[in-house]
C-alpha cells in the first residue's frame, strides 16, 4: 500500500460510518478491531491491511472493493459501472463471490473490446469473413438444406383412399 493517502482513506471510512449511523465503538466491534485502532485508521495515523479493510467493509455493508480503491490496492474499474454496482449491492453474495464475478465480467469486456488498430480502420476496409467456395470452379459452394417431410394429415389419407 505504498503511496496511499491514509488520511483520505480514514476520512472515507469515517464518512461511510456516519452515513450508516454507526458509532465508532459499534463499527469497531462489528469489524473485530479495537476502538483505538479504528480511531487511528479514521484519523489517518494507521494503514490498515486488506483483511482489516474487508472486515470494515463488511461491518459497514459496503463493498470491500470500494475501500480497496480508496486504499490504492485496486484501480477503479473501467466501463459501465451499472453491472459492477449491481453485483456489489447484492447482499446474497459474499465479497469473494462479488470479486470473482467482477473479474469475469472484466475479462469478457476485454475479450470483446475492439483492438485500437481495428477501431481506427474504416468499416469498409475491414476484412469480411471468407465465403465457402468450390475448390475446382472457384464459384460459391452451394449448400443443400434437407427438406422436411410432412406427415400425412387425415385429409391426405381420405383423399388418397385411406381411412381416417
N, C-alpha and C positions, 0 to 999 in steps of 0.2 A: 504494500500500500504506500509505496514511496511517492512523495509529491502530492498527497491528497491534502485538501483543506479540511482539517479535523474540526475547525470552528464551524465551517459551513455545514458539515455533516451533523455536528451536535445541534446546530440551530434547526436543521431539518427534522431531526428526531424529536426535539422539543416541540416544534410546530405540530407534528403529527400527533404527539401525545396530547397536546392541548385541544386539537380538533376532535380527538376521540374522547375528550372529557375524562382523562385518566390522570391520576396523580402520579408523581414521581415514585412514590412508595408502591403504589399498585402496579405500575409498569415494571419496576424492579423485581417485585415478587413474581409476576406473571412470566417475566423473561428469565427468571432464575439467576439474577445477578444482585449484587448488594446495592443498597441505596447510594452510598458514597461513589461506587464505581460508575453507576448510571449518571449520577450528577456530574462526575468528571468528564464523561463522554459528552453530555449535553453542553458543557462549558468549553469543549474543545481541548481539554487537557490530556485526554487518553485516546489512543487509536484502537477501536475495537476490532477483534478478529472477525472473519467472515461468519464463523459459527455464532458469535455473540450477536452480530447483525441479524442473522437469521432468527435467533431467539427473540430479539426485539421486534422484528417484523411480524413474527407470528403472534406475539402478545398484542401488538397494535392492529393486527388484522390488515396489514398492508403487504404488498409483495416484497419479498427479500430482494428481488431484482432492483426495485426502486432504491433500496438502501445501498445495494452493491454499486449502482450507477453513481449515487451521491458520494460513495467512498472511493470511487475510482477503480473498483475491482472489475466492473463490467463497463463496456461502452454502451451508450444509448443505442437502441435498436433502430435500424433504418426502416423506411417503408411505412405502410399504413399501420397506425397504432390500434386500429379497431380490433383486429384479431388478438393482438397482444393484450389489450385492455380486457377483452372478454375472458381470455384464459386466466389472466391474473386476478380477475374479480370472482372467478368460480370457486366458491367455498367447498365444493365437493372434491377438489384436487389438493394434494399436498404440494409443498414447494418444489420438491424434486420432480413430480409429475408435470407441474407447470413449466419448469425449466426444460424438460425433455420435449414437451410439445412445442415450445417456442423455438428450440433448436431445430426440430424437424421442419417447422414452418419456414424458418430462415433458410434451411438447406433447399427446400422446394423453390423458394423465391429466387435464390441464387442460381439454381439449375435452370429455371425458366427465363432468367434475365437474358436480354439480347446483348451480345458482346458489343462493346463500344464501336468496333470497326464496322459491324453489320448495321448498327443503328445509324451511322453516318452515311451508309451506302443507300442510294435511292432504291425504292421498291422494284422498279422496272429492271434494274441491273442484277438483282439477287437471283441466284440460280434456282430454277424450279426443279422439283423432283423429276427424275427421268421417267419417261413412259416406257412400258414394256414394248419391245419391238421384236418382230420375227427376224432371227439372225440371218436367214437366207435372203429374204427380199427387202429387208430394212423398213418394211411397212409396219404400221402399228399392229400389234398382235391382237387378234380377235379372241375375245373370251366368250365362252358359251355359258349361259346360265341354264341350270337344269330346269326343265319345265315341270310345273306342279301338276300332279294328277288329281283330278277332281273326282271324288267318289260319286257314283250314280245316286240320284235322288229318287224318291218314289215316282215322280213324274217321268223320269227317264225309263224306269222299269216298266211302267204302264205303256209308254209309247213303243217300247221295244217288244211288247208282248209278254212281259213278265208279270208276276203277280205281286201285289203290294202287301 
